[in-house]
Amino acid sequence: MLFLNREQGQGLVEYALVLVLVAIVIIAILTLLGPQIGNVFSRITSGLGG
């Protein structure tokens, strides 16, 4: 019974680590693909404008 609280805390830490890893992956993908995504939006806006 004494270890129940520690296990819950450990689970929260594991969830936090997973969220941090997902955030790092998303930031890396946006850094690599950011200029390409910007070009796509530029083409769309110029296509709509004229």
PDBQT receptor file of N, H, CA, C and O in Angstrom, charges set to zero:
ATOM      1  N   MET A   1       0.815  -1.211   0.000  1.00  0.00    +0.000 N 
ATOM      2  CA  MET A   1       0.000   0.000   0.000  1.00  0.00    +0.000 C 
ATOM      3  C   MET A   1       0.854   1.269   0.000  1.00  0.00    +0.000 C 
ATOM      4  O   MET A   1       0.439   2.301  -0.527  1.00  0.00    +0.000 OA
ATOM      5  N   LEU A   2       2.027   1.188   0.584  1.00  0.00    +0.000 N 
ATOM      6  H   LEU A   2       2.364   0.350   1.012  1.00  0.00    +0.000 HD
ATOM      7  CA  LEU A   2       2.873   2.374   0.641  1.00  0.00    +0.000 C 
ATOM      8  C   LEU A   2       3.413   2.752  -0.729  1.00  0.00    +0.000 C 
ATOM      9  O   LEU A   2       3.739   3.916  -0.962  1.00  0.00    +0.000 OA
ATOM     10  N   PHE A   3       3.513   1.784  -1.643  1.00  0.00    +0.000 N 
ATOM     11  H   PHE A   3       3.248   0.838  -1.454  1.00  0.00    +0.000 HD
ATOM     12  CA  PHE A   3       4.097   2.050  -2.950  1.00  0.00    +0.000 C 
ATOM     13  C   PHE A   3       3.069   2.539  -3.962  1.00  0.00    +0.000 C 
ATOM     14  O   PHE A   3       3.439   2.902  -5.078  1.00  0.00    +0.000 OA
ATOM     15  N   LEU A   4       1.801   2.559  -3.605  1.00  0.00    +0.000 N 
ATOM     16  H   LEU A   4       1.500   2.264  -2.698  1.00  0.00    +0.000 HD
ATOM     17  CA  LEU A   4       0.761   2.966  -4.547  1.00  0.00    +0.000 C 
ATOM     18  C   LEU A   4       0.960   4.405  -5.006  1.00  0.00    +0.000 C 
ATOM     19  O   LEU A   4       0.861   4.686  -6.200  1.00  0.00    +0.000 OA
ATOM     20  N   ASN A   5       1.234   5.310  -4.094  1.00  0.00    +0.000 N 
ATOM     21  H   ASN A   5       1.314   5.082  -3.124  1.00  0.00    +0.000 HD
ATOM     22  CA  ASN A   5       1.442   6.710  -4.467  1.00  0.00    +0.000 C 
ATOM     23  C   ASN A   5       2.676   6.883  -5.342  1.00  0.00    +0.000 C 
ATOM     24  O   ASN A   5       2.667   7.701  -6.262  1.00  0.00    +0.000 OA
ATOM     25  N   ARG A   6       3.726   6.135  -5.073  1.00  0.00    +0.000 N 
ATOM     26  H   ARG A   6       3.732   5.470  -4.326  1.00  0.00    +0.000 HD
ATOM     27  CA  ARG A   6       4.938   6.239  -5.873  1.00  0.00    +0.000 C 
ATOM     28  C   ARG A   6       4.682   5.762  -7.298  1.00  0.00    +0.000 C 
ATOM     29  O   ARG A   6       5.221   6.334  -8.245  1.00  0.00    +0.000 OA
ATOM     30  N   GLU A   7       3.871   4.727  -7.462  1.00  0.00    +0.000 N 
ATOM     31  H   GLU A   7       3.433   4.262  -6.693  1.00  0.00    +0.000 HD
ATOM     32  CA  GLU A   7       3.573   4.226  -8.798  1.00  0.00    +0.000 C 
ATOM     33  C   GLU A   7       2.760   5.244  -9.586  1.00  0.00    +0.000 C 
ATOM     34  O   GLU A   7       2.972   5.403 -10.789  1.00  0.00    +0.000 OA
ATOM     35  N   GLN A   8       1.846   5.926  -8.937  1.00  0.00    +0.000 N 
ATOM     36  H   GLN A   8       1.674   5.796  -7.961  1.00  0.00    +0.000 HD
ATOM     37  CA  GLN A   8       1.071   6.948  -9.629  1.00  0.00    +0.000 C 
ATOM     38  C   GLN A   8       1.963   8.103 -10.048  1.00  0.00    +0.000 C 
ATOM     39  O   GLN A   8       1.814   8.632 -11.149  1.00  0.00    +0.000 OA
ATOM     40  N   GLY A   9       2.888   8.500  -9.185  1.00  0.00    +0.000 N 
ATOM     41  H   GLY A   9       3.009   8.070  -8.291  1.00  0.00    +0.000 HD
ATOM     42  CA  GLY A   9       3.817   9.557  -9.527  1.00  0.00    +0.000 C 
ATOM     43  C   GLY A   9       4.728   9.153 -10.668  1.00  0.00    +0.000 C 
ATOM     44  O   GLY A   9       5.056   9.969 -11.529  1.00  0.00    +0.000 OA
ATOM     45  N   GLN A  10       5.137   7.890 -10.674  1.00  0.00    +0.000 N 
ATOM     46  H   GLN A  10       4.871   7.227  -9.974  1.00  0.00    +0.000 HD
ATOM     47  CA  GLN A  10       5.986   7.392 -11.749  1.00  0.00    +0.000 C 
ATOM     48  C   GLN A  10       5.228   7.408 -13.066  1.00  0.00    +0.000 C 
ATOM     49  O   GLN A  10       5.808   7.732 -14.103  1.00  0.00    +0.000 OA
ATOM     50  N   GLY A  11       3.948   7.066 -13.049  1.00  0.00    +0.000 N 
ATOM     51  H   GLY A  11       3.477   6.803 -12.207  1.00  0.00    +0.000 HD
ATOM     52  CA  GLY A  11       3.147   7.097 -14.262  1.00  0.00    +0.000 C 
ATOM     53  C   GLY A  11       3.036   8.501 -14.825  1.00  0.00    +0.000 C 
ATOM     54  O   GLY A  11       3.088   8.696 -16.039  1.00  0.00    +0.000 OA
ATOM     55  N   LEU A  12       2.883   9.482 -13.939  1.00  0.00    +0.000 N 
ATOM     56  H   LEU A  12       2.840   9.324 -12.953  1.00  0.00    +0.000 HD
ATOM     57  CA  LEU A  12       2.804  10.875 -14.392  1.00  0.00    +0.000 C 
ATOM     58  C   LEU A  12       4.116  11.324 -15.018  1.00  0.00    +0.000 C 
ATOM     59  O   LEU A  12       4.120  12.056 -16.008  1.00  0.00    +0.000 OA
ATOM     60  N   VAL A  13       5.219  10.889 -14.445  1.00  0.00    +0.000 N 
ATOM     61  H   VAL A  13       5.216  10.294 -13.640  1.00  0.00    +0.000 HD
ATOM     62  CA  VAL A  13       6.523  11.246 -15.009  1.00  0.00    +0.000 C 
ATOM     63  C   VAL A  13       6.685  10.616 -16.382  1.00  0.00    +0.000 C 
ATOM     64  O   VAL A  13       7.210  11.253 -17.296  1.00  0.00    +0.000 OA
ATOM     65  N   GLU A  14       6.247   9.385 -16.540  1.00  0.00    +0.000 N 
ATOM     66  H   GLU A  14       5.820   8.868 -15.798  1.00  0.00    +0.000 HD
ATOM     67  CA  GLU A  14       6.345   8.716 -17.841  1.00  0.00    +0.000 C 
ATOM     68  C   GLU A  14       5.489   9.434 -18.882  1.00  0.00    +0.000 C 
ATOM     69  O   GLU A  14       5.927   9.616 -20.018  1.00  0.00    +0.000 OA
ATOM     70  N   TYR A  15       4.288   9.841 -18.515  1.00  0.00    +0.000 N 
ATOM     71  H   TYR A  15       3.932   9.693 -17.592  1.00  0.00    +0.000 HD
ATOM     72  CA  TYR A  15       3.441  10.595 -19.438  1.00  0.00    +0.000 C 
ATOM     73  C   TYR A  15       4.097  11.916 -19.810  1.00  0.00    +0.000 C 
ATOM     74  O   TYR A  15       4.051  12.327 -20.969  1.00  0.00    +0.000 OA
ATOM     75  N   ALA A  16       4.703  12.577 -18.844  1.00  0.00    +0.000 N 
ATOM     76  H   ALA A  16       4.740  12.242 -17.902  1.00  0.00    +0.000 HD
ATOM     77  CA  ALA A  16       5.372  13.844 -19.118  1.00  0.00    +0.000 C 
ATOM     78  C   ALA A  16       6.541  13.639 -20.080  1.00  0.00    +0.000 C 
ATOM     79  O   ALA A  16       6.748  14.454 -20.979  1.00  0.00    +0.000 OA
ATOM     80  N   LEU A  17       7.303  12.565 -19.903  1.00  0.00    +0.000 N 
ATOM     81  H   LEU A  17       7.134  11.903 -19.172  1.00  0.00    +0.000 HD
ATOM     82  CA  LEU A  17       8.418  12.291 -20.803  1.00  0.00    +0.000 C 
ATOM     83  C   LEU A  17       7.929  12.011 -22.220  1.00  0.00    +0.000 C 
ATOM     84  O   LEU A  17       8.546  12.457 -23.188  1.00  0.00    +0.000 OA
ATOM     85  N   VAL A  18       6.841  11.286 -22.348  1.00  0.00    +0.000 N 
ATOM     86  H   VAL A  18       6.340  10.924 -21.562  1.00  0.00    +0.000 HD
ATOM     87  CA  VAL A  18       6.286  11.011 -23.670  1.00  0.00    +0.000 C 
ATOM     88  C   VAL A  18       5.835  12.315 -24.328  1.00  0.00    +0.000 C 
ATOM     89  O   VAL A  18       6.081  12.530 -25.515  1.00  0.00    +0.000 OA
ATOM     90  N   LEU A  19       5.181  13.177 -23.566  1.00  0.00    +0.000 N 
ATOM     91  H   LEU A  19       4.981  13.002 -22.602  1.00  0.00    +0.000 HD
ATOM     92  CA  LEU A  19       4.740  14.467 -24.122  1.00  0.00    +0.000 C 
ATOM     93  C   LEU A  19       5.920  15.323 -24.559  1.00  0.00    +0.000 C 
ATOM     94  O   LEU A  19       5.855  15.992 -25.591  1.00  0.00    +0.000 OA
ATOM     95  N   VAL A  20       6.992  15.306 -23.783  1.00  0.00    +0.000 N 
ATOM     96  H   VAL A  20       7.044  14.762 -22.945  1.00  0.00    +0.000 HD
ATOM     97  CA  VAL A  20       8.180  16.078 -24.146  1.00  0.00    +0.000 C 
ATOM     98  C   VAL A  20       8.792  15.522 -25.433  1.00  0.00    +0.000 C 
ATOM     99  O   VAL A  20       9.187  16.291 -26.310  1.00  0.00    +0.000 OA
ATOM    100  N   LEU A  21       8.873  14.204 -25.552  1.00  0.00    +0.000 N 
ATOM    101  H   LEU A  21       8.552  13.580 -24.840  1.00  0.00    +0.000 HD
ATOM    102  CA  LEU A  21       9.427  13.607 -26.765  1.00  0.00    +0.000 C 
ATOM    103  C   LEU A  21       8.574  13.918 -27.982  1.00  0.00    +0.000 C 
ATOM    104  O   LEU A  21       9.108  14.193 -29.057  1.00  0.00    +0.000 OA
ATOM    105  N   VAL A  22       7.260  13.878 -27.830  1.00  0.00    +0.000 N 
ATOM    106  H   VAL A  22       6.827  13.654 -26.956  1.00  0.00    +0.000 HD
ATOM    107  CA  VAL A  22       6.367  14.210 -28.945  1.00  0.00    +0.000 C 
ATOM    108  C   VAL A  22       6.544  15.671 -29.338  1.00  0.00    +0.000 C 
ATOM    109  O   VAL A  22       6.561  15.996 -30.525  1.00  0.00    +0.000 OA
ATOM    110  N   ALA A  23       6.675  16.552 -28.352  1.00  0.00    +0.000 N 
ATOM    111  H   ALA A  23       6.660  16.287 -27.388  1.00  0.00    +0.000 HD
ATOM    112  CA  ALA A  23       6.872  17.968 -28.641  1.00  0.00    +0.000 C 
ATOM    113  C   ALA A  23       8.187  18.192 -29.390  1.00  0.00    +0.000 C 
ATOM    114  O   ALA A  23       8.238  19.003 -30.315  1.00  0.00    +0.000 OA
ATOM    115  N   ILE A  24       9.246  17.486 -29.004  1.00  0.00    +0.000 N 
ATOM    116  H   ILE A  24       9.204  16.827 -28.253  1.00  0.00    +0.000 HD
ATOM    117  CA  ILE A  24      10.535  17.621 -29.682  1.00  0.00    +0.000 C 
ATOM    118  C   ILE A  24      10.427  17.158 -31.126  1.00  0.00    +0.000 C 
ATOM    119  O   ILE A  24      10.973  17.798 -32.025  1.00  0.00    +0.000 OA
ATOM    120  N   VAL A  25       9.727  16.049 -31.355  1.00  0.00    +0.000 N 
ATOM    121  H   VAL A  25       9.284  15.530 -30.625  1.00  0.00    +0.000 HD
ATOM    122  CA  VAL A  25       9.566  15.545 -32.722  1.00  0.00    +0.000 C 
ATOM    123  C   VAL A  25       8.778  16.537 -33.567  1.00  0.00    +0.000 C 
ATOM    124  O   VAL A  25       9.138  16.793 -34.716  1.00  0.00    +0.000 OA
ATOM    125  N   ILE A  26       7.715  17.093 -33.015  1.00  0.00    +0.000 N 
ATOM    126  H   ILE A  26       7.422  16.885 -32.082  1.00  0.00    +0.000 HD
ATOM    127  CA  ILE A  26       6.899  18.054 -33.759  1.00  0.00    +0.000 C 
ATOM    128  C   ILE A  26       7.712  19.300 -34.092  1.00  0.00    +0.000 C 
ATOM    129  O   ILE A  26       7.631  19.812 -35.208  1.00  0.00    +0.000 OA
ATOM    130  N   ILE A  27       8.491  19.790 -33.140  1.00  0.00    +0.000 N 
ATOM    131  H   ILE A  27       8.557  19.374 -32.233  1.00  0.00    +0.000 HD
ATOM    132  CA  ILE A  27       9.319  20.971 -33.390  1.00  0.00    +0.000 C 
ATOM    133  C   ILE A  27      10.351  20.676 -34.472  1.00  0.00    +0.000 C 
ATOM    134  O   ILE A  27      10.603  21.520 -35.332  1.00  0.00    +0.000 OA
ATOM    135  N   ALA A  28      10.948  19.488 -34.439  1.00  0.00    +0.000 N 
ATOM    136  H   ALA A  28      10.742  18.802 -33.740  1.00  0.00    +0.000 HD
ATOM    137  CA  ALA A  28      11.938  19.130 -35.455  1.00  0.00    +0.000 C 
ATOM    138  C   ALA A  28      11.300  19.058 -36.842  1.00  0.00    +0.000 C 
ATOM    139  O   ALA A  28      11.879  19.530 -37.820  1.00  0.00    +0.000 OA
ATOM    140  N   ILE A  29      10.112  18.471 -36.923  1.00  0.00    +0.000 N 
ATOM    141  H   ILE A  29       9.642  18.088 -36.128  1.00  0.00    +0.000 HD
ATOM    142  CA  ILE A  29       9.425  18.363 -38.213  1.00  0.00    +0.000 C 
ATOM    143  C   ILE A  29       9.067  19.751 -38.743  1.00  0.00    +0.000 C 
ATOM    144  O   ILE A  29       9.257  20.032 -39.926  1.00  0.00    +0.000 OA
ATOM    145  N   LEU A  30       8.552  20.613 -37.875  1.00  0.00    +0.000 N 
ATOM    146  H   LEU A  30       8.397  20.384 -36.914  1.00  0.00    +0.000 HD
ATOM    147  CA  LEU A  30       8.196  21.963 -38.317  1.00  0.00    +0.000 C 
ATOM    148  C   LEU A  30       9.420  22.767 -38.718  1.00  0.00    +0.000 C 
ATOM    149  O   LEU A  30       9.352  23.594 -39.628  1.00  0.00    +0.000 OA
ATOM    150  N   THR A  31      10.545  22.529 -38.043  1.00  0.00    +0.000 N 
ATOM    151  H   THR A  31      10.601  21.858 -37.304  1.00  0.00    +0.000 HD
ATOM    152  CA  THR A  31      11.769  23.232 -38.407  1.00  0.00    +0.000 C 
ATOM    153  C   THR A  31      12.243  22.801 -39.784  1.00  0.00    +0.000 C 
ATOM    154  O   THR A  31      12.684  23.631 -40.579  1.00  0.00    +0.000 OA
ATOM    155  N   LEU A  32      12.153  21.510 -40.068  1.00  0.00    +0.000 N 
ATOM    156  H   LEU A  32      11.795  20.837 -39.422  1.00  0.00    +0.000 HD
ATOM    157  CA  LEU A  32      12.613  21.001 -41.359  1.00  0.00    +0.000 C 
ATOM    158  C   LEU A  32      11.658  21.357 -42.489  1.00  0.00    +0.000 C 
ATOM    159  O   LEU A  32      12.094  21.692 -43.590  1.00  0.00    +0.000 OA
ATOM    160  N   LEU A  33      10.364  21.285 -42.223  1.00  0.00    +0.000 N 
ATOM    161  H   LEU A  33      10.010  21.013 -41.329  1.00  0.00    +0.000 HD
ATOM    162  CA  LEU A  33       9.374  21.483 -43.271  1.00  0.00    +0.000 C 
ATOM    163  C   LEU A  33       8.770  22.880 -43.279  1.00  0.00    +0.000 C 
ATOM    164  O   LEU A  33       7.933  23.178 -44.131  1.00  0.00    +0.000 OA
ATOM    165  N   GLY A  34       9.166  23.731 -42.365  1.00  0.00    +0.000 N 
ATOM    166  H   GLY A  34       9.846  23.490 -41.673  1.00  0.00    +0.000 HD
ATOM    167  CA  GLY A  34       8.594  25.068 -42.259  1.00  0.00    +0.000 C 
ATOM    168  C   GLY A  34       8.649  25.879 -43.538  1.00  0.00    +0.000 C 
ATOM    169  O   GLY A  34       7.626  26.413 -43.968  1.00  0.00    +0.000 OA
ATOM    170  N   PRO A  35       9.822  25.986 -44.161  1.00  0.00    +0.000 N 
ATOM    171  CA  PRO A  35       9.889  26.774 -45.406  1.00  0.00    +0.000 C 
ATOM    172  C   PRO A  35       9.023  26.189 -46.519  1.00  0.00    +0.000 C 
ATOM    173  O   PRO A  35       8.421  26.938 -47.288  1.00  0.00    +0.000 OA
ATOM    174  N   GLN A  36       8.952  24.891 -46.613  1.00  0.00    +0.000 N 
ATOM    175  H   GLN A  36       9.440  24.282 -45.989  1.00  0.00    +0.000 HD
ATOM    176  CA  GLN A  36       8.126  24.267 -47.652  1.00  0.00    +0.000 C 
ATOM    177  C   GLN A  36       6.654  24.543 -47.401  1.00  0.00    +0.000 C 
ATOM    178  O   GLN A  36       5.900  24.804 -48.339  1.00  0.00    +0.000 OA
ATOM    179  N   ILE A  37       6.242  24.487 -46.144  1.00  0.00    +0.000 N 
ATOM    180  H   ILE A  37       6.854  24.275 -45.383  1.00  0.00    +0.000 HD
ATOM    181  CA  ILE A  37       4.848  24.775 -45.818  1.00  0.00    +0.000 C 
ATOM    182  C   ILE A  37       4.537  26.240 -46.113  1.00  0.00    +0.000 C 
ATOM    183  O   ILE A  37       3.456  26.556 -46.609  1.00  0.00    +0.000 OA
ATOM    184  N   GLY A  38       5.481  27.138 -45.811  1.00  0.00    +0.000 N 
ATOM    185  H   GLY A  38       6.359  26.881 -45.408  1.00  0.00    +0.000 HD
ATOM    186  CA  GLY A  38       5.300  28.556 -46.115  1.00  0.00    +0.000 C 
ATOM    187  C   GLY A  38       5.144  28.790 -47.607  1.00  0.00    +0.000 C 
ATOM    188  O   GLY A  38       4.330  29.614 -48.022  1.00  0.00    +0.000 OA
ATOM    189  N   ASN A  39       5.921  28.068 -48.427  1.00  0.00    +0.000 N 
ATOM    190  H   ASN A  39       6.582  27.398 -48.090  1.00  0.00    +0.000 HD
ATOM    191  CA  ASN A  39       5.797  28.202 -49.875  1.00  0.00    +0.000 C 
ATOM    192  C   ASN A  39       4.431  27.745 -50.368  1.00  0.00    +0.000 C 
ATOM    193  O   ASN A  39       3.854  28.365 -51.262  1.00  0.00    +0.000 OA
ATOM    194  N   VAL A  40       3.916  26.672 -49.795  1.00  0.00    +0.000 N 
ATOM    195  H   VAL A  40       4.385  26.169 -49.070  1.00  0.00    +0.000 HD
ATOM    196  CA  VAL A  40       2.595  26.179 -50.196  1.00  0.00    +0.000 C 
ATOM    197  C   VAL A  40       1.537  27.238 -49.907  1.00  0.00    +0.000 C 
ATOM    198  O   VAL A  40       0.684  27.505 -50.753  1.00  0.00    +0.000 OA
ATOM    199  N   PHE A  41       1.584  27.843 -48.723  1.00  0.00    +0.000 N 
ATOM    200  H   PHE A  41       2.277  27.626 -48.036  1.00  0.00    +0.000 HD
ATOM    201  CA  PHE A  41       0.595  28.867 -48.379  1.00  0.00    +0.000 C 
ATOM    202  C   PHE A  41       0.761  30.103 -49.253  1.00  0.00    +0.000 C 
ATOM    203  O   PHE A  41      -0.226  30.750 -49.605  1.00  0.00    +0.000 OA
ATOM    204  N   SER A  42       1.998  30.437 -49.605  1.00  0.00    +0.000 N 
ATOM    205  H   SER A  42       2.800  29.912 -49.319  1.00  0.00    +0.000 HD
ATOM    206  CA  SER A  42       2.224  31.584 -50.494  1.00  0.00    +0.000 C 
ATOM    207  C   SER A  42       1.610  31.330 -51.862  1.00  0.00    +0.000 C 
ATOM    208  O   SER A  42       0.990  32.220 -52.445  1.00  0.00    +0.000 OA
ATOM    209  N   ARG A  43       1.780  30.121 -52.372  1.00  0.00    +0.000 N 
ATOM    210  H   ARG A  43       2.283  29.398 -51.899  1.00  0.00    +0.000 HD
ATOM    211  CA  ARG A  43       1.178  29.791 -53.666  1.00  0.00    +0.000 C 
ATOM    212  C   ARG A  43      -0.331  29.832 -53.596  1.00  0.00    +0.000 C 
ATOM    213  O   ARG A  43      -0.982  30.282 -54.538  1.00  0.00    +0.000 OA
ATOM    214  N   ILE A  44      -0.891  29.377 -52.510  1.00  0.00    +0.000 N 
ATOM    215  H   ILE A  44      -0.361  29.011 -51.745  1.00  0.00    +0.000 HD
ATOM    216  CA  ILE A  44      -2.354  29.378 -52.369  1.00  0.00    +0.000 C 
ATOM    217  C   ILE A  44      -2.874  30.817 -52.334  1.00  0.00    +0.000 C 
ATOM    218  O   ILE A  44      -3.846  31.145 -53.014  1.00  0.00    +0.000 OA
ATOM    219  N   THR A  45      -2.228  31.670 -51.544  1.00  0.00    +0.000 N 
ATOM    220  H   THR A  45      -1.438  31.404 -50.991  1.00  0.00    +0.000 HD
ATOM    221  CA  THR A  45      -2.714  33.054 -51.462  1.00  0.00    +0.000 C 
ATOM    222  C   THR A  45      -2.519  33.802 -52.776  1.00  0.00    +0.000 C 
ATOM    223  O   THR A  45      -3.369  34.605 -53.160  1.00  0.00    +0.000 OA
ATOM    224  N   SER A  46      -1.416  33.550 -53.465  1.00  0.00    +0.000 N 
ATOM    225  H   SER A  46      -0.726  32.897 -53.152  1.00  0.00    +0.000 HD
ATOM    226  CA  SER A  46      -1.252  34.217 -54.756  1.00  0.00    +0.000 C 
ATOM    227  C   SER A  46      -2.220  33.672 -55.796  1.00  0.00    +0.000 C 
ATOM    228  O   SER A  46      -2.654  34.409 -56.682  1.00  0.00    +0.000 OA
ATOM    229  N   GLY A  47      -2.558  32.409 -55.702  1.00  0.00    +0.000 N 
ATOM    230  H   GLY A  47      -2.205  31.811 -54.983  1.00  0.00    +0.000 HD
ATOM    231  CA  GLY A  47      -3.545  31.831 -56.605  1.00  0.00    +0.000 C 
ATOM    232  C   GLY A  47      -4.942  32.385 -56.366  1.00  0.00    +0.000 C 
ATOM    233  O   GLY A  47      -5.706  32.583 -57.310  1.00  0.00    +0.000 OA
ATOM    234  N   LEU A  48      -5.274  32.634 -55.111  1.00  0.00    +0.000 N 
ATOM    235  H   LEU A  48      -4.653  32.473 -54.343  1.00  0.00    +0.000 HD
ATOM    236  CA  LEU A  48      -6.583  33.201 -54.790  1.00  0.00    +0.000 C 
ATOM    237  C   LEU A  48      -6.664  34.679 -55.179  1.00  0.00    +0.000 C 
ATOM    238  O   LEU A  48      -7.724  35.177 -55.557  1.00  0.00    +0.000 OA
ATOM    239  N   GLY A  49      -5.534  35.363 -55.080  1.00  0.00    +0.000 N 
ATOM    240  H   GLY A  49      -4.672  34.958 -54.772  1.00  0.00    +0.000 HD
ATOM    241  CA  GLY A  49      -5.524  36.789 -55.359  1.00  0.00    +0.000 C 
ATOM    242  C   GLY A  49      -5.551  37.119 -56.848  1.00  0.00    +0.000 C 
ATOM    243  O   GLY A  49      -5.979  38.211 -57.222  1.00  0.00    +0.000 OA
ATOM    244  N   GLY A  50      -5.121  36.236 -57.672  1.00  0.00    +0.000 N 
ATOM    245  H   GLY A  50      -4.773  35.350 -57.368  1.00  0.00    +0.000 HD
ATOM    246  CA  GLY A  50      -5.099  36.656 -59.057  1.00  0.00    +0.000 C 
ATOM    247  C   GLY A  50      -4.906  35.519 -59.949  1.00  0.00    +0.000 C 
ATOM    248  O   GLY A  50      -4.862  35.691 -61.167  1.00  0.00    +0.000 OA
TER     249      GLY A  50
